[in-house]
Amino acid sequence: MEKEVQSRFDAVIRRINELSGIYRNAAARSGLSVNEFWIWYALMAEDREYTQQEICTCCGLPKQTVNTIVRDMVRRKQVT
């Protein structure tokens, strides 16, 4: 039984890695960093305002990373 559970777990991990690769490629083709891609993804998920803390929680990114990326997006007038 343990071997079956490990096999299923390994299959899930492989799928997660495949999906991560797809998102990394999509970000690269869009000219975005992976972190900026995830912030855009979070912002587009719902039509509402977000706090930077909510973005951190949603994307699993550190506060400083989110702050830097959002500050640059504001500077480029992409978000307000």
Secondary structure, DSSP 8 states (H G I E B T S, - for coil): -HHHHHHHHHHHHHHHHHHHHHHHHHHHHTT--HHHHHHHHHHHHSSS---HHHHHHHHT--HHHHHHHHHHHHHTTS--
